[in-house]
Every structure is written in structure tokens, then in C-alpha cells.
Amino acid sequence: MSRAERLFDLLQILRRHRRPVSGAVLAREAGISLRTLYRDIASLQALGAQIEGEPGLGYVLKPGFLLPPLMFSAQEIEALALGLQWVGRRTDADMGQAARNVMAKVAAVLPPELRERMEDDAMVVGRGWERPQVVELALLRRALNEGRKLALTYTDEKGARSARVVWPVSLGFFESTRVLVAWCELRDGFRHFRADRIEAAQMLPDRLPRPRRQLMKEWRDALLPESDSGVRYSVSRSCNTTETSMSPVNKSADLVFYTNPQSRGGIVHWMLEEIGCPYTIKVLEYGTTMKAPEYLAINPMGKVPAIRHGKTIVTEAAAICAYLADVFPEAGLAPAPEHRGDYYRWLFFTTGCLEPAASNHVLGWDPSPDMEARFGYGSYARVLDTLVAWLQDRTYVAGDSFTAADVLLASHLQWGMMTGLIEKRPAFEAYIARHVTRPAAKRADEQAEALTAQQAWKAA
């Protein structure tokens, strides 16, 4: 490395440190001796760099000093070209044009061999994120840059439309979607809005009540902590139900919930919020931590959800719901004995009939009439008709109170109708509308949303 390149690298290191940094740290980052560092700092000061400090106290570079730039390396050119290609193809029209302008300006000052490297197509950004959207990202970026409030019309994943006034905080560019982070005045908290679900947006004259950087810090603090950090979430509740636990279980034992926010784990998450017992969330990733030996020892199937309650391990959403209802009877999520028949029937009907029938049907396969007897659920149509007949004019699936069976069935129906797995029936819509707005369901949804955002921003 030439001396000029070494001085330039040292300058870049100083720019990265906003506070005084010791000579030993600078020398280590630059890969030079402390003696050479002192000489190089003296050389930079002689060139006009405003570096304050001295040996033993540390050094800091005042902003504003520009050293005549050195030429990019071939690898730096490739990185720059690849990044600009991504921006050109994966952002809005204005940002994409700006990226192409930068490429043209950089290419114009490069020597021929590096210009050829920049224009080479050895690395190409493929297609992605082509979701149609009504509101231009440029408007969202402008509100962020100017620190202005936005009035939105937004449709959430359940199809509910609402009008919001939000304080824009950040705009995330992910492979499959674009997400606006904002403080929502309607919900009185931070929310994450998918750009393709924003139906209308208007920038308001009102300025943000606090600087955007401060809001950004508050948002980061509001995200759920690291999923494996062992932080607990508890809900206080009172219940007059008499305990009739089926067996002596140490209910104070650690309760660990293994999940992924985009999975059937949402069923168990809701159930955990209903029982009000403190629990630890451990988020697992598909294909990696979900298949790691540590988790396969919990569930050899390598899927979620699962719970570990002391020494007891339970997998499968229906089994977990039934277990929690029995072990925590004070929550009142297992019905009176006279209604247990209906309760068990619909718990197992949901997993043994509804889920496999809907999964096969959406894939375009249904048993022929002569084959129905070989399948536990018979036919997709019969499953839905049977369920409609039972739910018609009923508030709860078993007895006259909300139970774990309602958690399981309402979750399946809501997800199934939203994704097209289950056809919409008025009886289904009326049934889930009574339950998915319960406080515990909302808490679980909010925590899952925060977990999803945390995982997305960690991967970004």
C-alpha cells in the first residue's frame, strides 16, 4: 500500500469515529504501528486536516475537511455498480433515475479499464418486488425528509380499512415488500405499514412533534428484544374459576414458547396471552435455527409451535392449547364437564378434518366420492357444511363461554379465509368477528407484528 493510500484510509477511519479515539485503536484499525500513526497524523495535519488531539488523549477529525479523492479499486467499482443497479430496479422511479445518473457521472471520470469494469454485466440484479401500489414511494420519502405528518388510508392483512395520521420514521426496502415505520396517532404506538396496502396518502402541513432521529431511537427501543434473550411477557388477570388441575404440575416452572411470527405459532401466542402466565419467546428461523440440533431435541419435526413447561414438552397447536387450558384452569379456558364432549370434538375436528381438507382443496385435490371413506375428513364441502351447521347462531364452539377450542378454531378460520384456504361463509365471518378482537388476541397480534419487524430489520 502506498503512503497516499495509507493516509486516505486513516482519514476514512477518523471520519467513522465521531468522538475522540485513542492512537492505539486507530493504529490497530489501520494496520500500522503506533509510531507510524503519529507520523501519518502529523502529515494529514500538515495537509490541512483539522485533527484535534495528541498522544495519550486521543484524536478526532472536525467535519468539513476534504482530501482529493483517490481512485476506486476494481472491487469497489463492482460494489458500487451492484448497489446502484439494485437501487435502480428496486425503488421508486425518481430514486431509480438518481441511481442511473450517479452511474453515468462516476463512469465519466473513470479510466477506461475501470469504466469497462463498471459497465460489465458479470453481476446482475434480478427482478423482484413488482407489487402494484397506489401511493408513490417518493411521497413517503419526501415526508421523511421534511419531517411532516402523513394522512393515510390503509387496509390491513385482514382486509380492514382505516384512516390514520402517522409520523413517518423510516422506510424499509425488503425483497418482497416495502414497509413504512411510523408512529400511529390512531393506535397510539409505532406501527409498520406495507406500502402496497396504502390506498391513499397525503402529506400534512403539521411538522413531527419530535425530531425523526429521536423517533427512530424510540422505535428501536420499542421493538421486542432479541428473541433468545429470555425476556418475559406477562399479563395480569383475575379469575374466580376454582382450580381443578388434572395433575400436580409446577405452574411456576419456566414456560418457553418456540415460534416464528409467520407461522401457526400465532395460535399458541394468542392462547398464552389468554392464560396470563409469564413466558419466554424464542423465535426460530425456517431452514436454520428451526432445523438446528438444539431445537430438533425439542421437536424432531423441526417445525413450530412448541412449548417447554419445566420438564414437559408439548408440540402441535391443538395439543398445546389443550395442555395450557388444563394446567392453568384459573384462566377458564376449559369448559365445564358437561360441555367437554363438544370441546374435545371441535378441537380435534379443526386439526383432523378442517386443516387437511382445506390444504388439499387449495392444492386442487379432493377425494373422489368413492375415495372419501378412506379419508378422515370425507370431503372439503362436507367439512365446511358440518362446521357451518354447528356455528350457526352460536357464540362459542362449546358451552356458553370462550375456551381453548375457540382460540384454535377462530385462528384457523381467520387465516384460512384471509389466504383463500377456506371459502368465506357468513357463519364463519360472524363467529371469528366475536373473538379476534379480544384483548389477548390483539396483544398477541401486536407482539407478533413487532417480532416480524425486528426479524426483518435484523436481516436488512
Sequence and secondary structure as in RCSB ss.txt:
>XXXX:A:sequence
MSRAERLFDLLQILRRHRRPVSGAVLAREAGISLRTLYRDIASLQALGAQIEGEPGLGYVLKPGFLLPPLMFSAQ
EIEALALGLQWVGRRTDADMGQAARNVMAKVAAVLPPELRERMEDDAMVVGRGWERPQVVELALLRRALNEGRKL
ALTYTDEKGARSARVVWPVSLGFFESTRVLVAWCELRDGFRHFRADRIEAAQMLPDRLPRPRRQLMKEWRDALLP
ESDSGVRYSVSRSCNTTETSMSPVNKSADLVFYTNPQSRGGIVHWMLEEIGCPYTIKVLEYGTTMKAPEYLAINP
MGKVPAIRHGKTIVTEAAAICAYLADVFPEAGLAPAPEHRGDYYRWLFFTTGCLEPAASNHVLGWDPSPDMEARF
GYGSYARVLDTLVAWLQDRTYVAGDSFTAADVLLASHLQWGMMTGLIEKRPAFEAYIARHVTRPAAKRADEQAEA
LTAQQAWKAA
>XXXX:A:secstr
  HHHHHHHHHHHHHH SS B HHHHHHHHTS HHHHHHHHHHHHHTT  EEEETTTEEEE TT         HH
HHHHHHHHHHHHHHHS HHHHHHHHHHHHHHHHTS HHHHHHHT  SS          SS HHHHHHHHHHTEEE
EEEEE TTS EEEEEEEEEEEEE SS EEEEEEETTTTEEEEEEGGGEEEEEEEEEE SS HHHHHHHHHHHS  
 TTS  EE            SS   TTS EEEEE SSSTHHHHHHHHHHHT  EEEEE  TTTGGGSHHHHTT T
T  S EEEETTEEEESHHHHHHHHHHH GGG  S  GGGHHHHHHHHHHIIIIIHHHHHHHHTT    GGGGGGS
TT  HHHHHHHHHHHHTT SSSSTTS  HHHHHHHHHHHHHHHHTSS   HHHHHHHHTTTTSHHHHHHHHHHHH
HHHHHHHHH 
